[in-house]
């Protein structure tokens, strides 16, 4: 795990890396302007020079920060390292929430493995939900 590096998202990460990852997983990429700071409001975890996973932090007008859009490189084959990288990602995003002045970190998660990772870094389950609802304005 010593080779894992936390870095801020860069301007070209959305087009060059993240949209590819969402396609790899069969998901529709969120529009860039839907993401915090137009797609750079988050962090990426690197294994040396290989991007492993990334995620975002939204700030709100309350004491809540929202951690979301966790995505990983499906072609990255080191499963144990990927798991450690995702845990480092969630933990790092949570620390960003706290350092931004938030009192609560919030996440909406469907994936059971990711739920376990959040629990491992101190999150607890709230209510469950059935559907995300988004309306472009």
C-alpha positions in Angstrom: 0.0 0.0 0.0 3.0 2.3 0.2 2.8 2.7 -3.5 -0.7 4.2 -3.4 -0.8 8.0 -3.9 -3.7 10.4 -3.3 -3.9 13.2 -5.7 -6.4 15.9 -6.7 -8.3 15.3 -9.9 -6.9 17.1 -12.9 -8.7 19.0 -15.6 -8.2 16.3 -18.2 -9.0 13.3 -16.0 -12.7 13.4 -16.8 -12.3 13.0 -20.6 -9.1 10.8 -20.6 -9.9 8.5 -17.6 -13.2 8.8 -15.8 -15.6 8.5 -18.8 -13.7 5.4 -19.9 -14.1 3.8 -16.5 -17.8 4.5 -16.4 -18.2 2.9 -19.8 -16.1 -0.1 -18.6 -18.6 -0.8 -15.9 -21.6 -0.3 -18.3 -22.7 2.9 -16.6 -23.6 6.2 -18.1 -21.1 8.9 -17.1 -22.5 11.9 -15.2 -22.3 15.1 -17.2 -19.1 17.0 -16.3 -21.0 20.0 -15.0 -23.1 17.7 -12.7 -19.8 16.9 -10.8 -18.3 19.1 -8.1 -16.1 21.9 -9.5 -16.9 20.8 -13.1 -15.3 17.4 -12.7 -12.2 18.3 -10.6 -13.8 18.4 -7.1 -12.4 15.2 -5.9 -9.4 12.9 -5.8 -7.8 10.0 -7.6 -5.8 7.1 -6.1 -2.8 6.1 -8.1 -0.7 2.9 -7.8 2.5 4.5 -8.9 1.6 6.0 -12.3 -1.5 3.8 -12.8 -4.9 5.4 -12.0 -6.9 3.0 -9.8 -10.0 4.8 -8.5 -11.5 8.2 -8.1 -14.4 9.9 -6.3 -16.0 13.3 -5.6 -17.0 15.5 -2.7 -20.0 17.9 -2.9 -20.3 20.8 -0.4 -23.8 21.8 0.6 -25.4 24.8 2.3 -25.7 22.8 5.5 -23.1 20.9 7.6 -23.3 18.0 5.2 -20.7 17.1 2.6 -21.7 14.4 0.1 -19.2 11.7 -1.1 -20.2 10.2 -4.4 -19.4 8.9 -7.9 -16.8 6.4 -6.7 -15.4 4.7 -9.7 -12.5 2.4 -10.4 -10.4 1.2 -13.3 -12.0 -2.1 -14.2 -8.9 -3.1 -16.2 -6.7 -2.8 -13.1 -6.1 -6.4 -12.1 -4.6 -6.2 -8.6 -7.8 -6.9 -6.8 -6.3 -6.6 -3.3 -4.7 -3.3 -4.1 -7.9 -2.0 -5.7 -9.7 -2.8 -2.5 -7.1 -0.9 -0.4 -7.2 1.9 -2.9 -11.0 2.3 -2.7 -10.8 2.3 1.1 -8.1 4.9 1.0 -10.2 6.9 -1.5 -13.3 6.9 0.8 -11.2 7.6 3.9 -9.5 10.5 2.1 -12.7 12.0 0.8 -14.2 11.7 4.3 -11.2 13.6 5.7 -11.7 16.3 3.0 -15.3 16.6 4.2 -14.2 17.2 7.7 -11.5 19.7 6.8 -14.1 21.6 4.7 -16.1 22.3 7.9 -18.8 19.6 7.4 -20.0 17.8 10.4 -21.5 14.9 8.5 -20.4 12.9 5.4 -23.2 11.5 3.3 -23.3 8.9 0.6 -25.8 7.0 -1.5 -24.5 3.5 -2.3 -26.0 0.4 -3.9 -22.9 -1.8 -4.3 -22.6 -4.2 -1.3 -18.8 -4.3 -1.4 -18.6 -0.5 -1.4 -21.1 -0.3 1.5 -18.7 -2.6 3.5 -15.8 -0.2 2.6 -17.8 2.8 3.9 -18.7 0.9 7.1 -15.0 0.0 7.5 -14.1 3.8 7.7 -16.9 4.6 10.2 -20.1 5.2 8.1 -23.4 3.7 9.3 -26.4 2.8 7.3 -29.3 5.2 7.1 -32.5 4.5 5.2 -32.4 2.5 2.0 -33.6 3.9 -1.3 -34.9 2.4 -4.5 -34.1 4.9 -7.3 -32.0 8.0 -8.0 -34.1 10.7 -9.5 -32.4 13.4 -11.6 -34.1 16.1 -13.7 -32.1 18.5 -15.9 -33.3 22.0 -15.4 
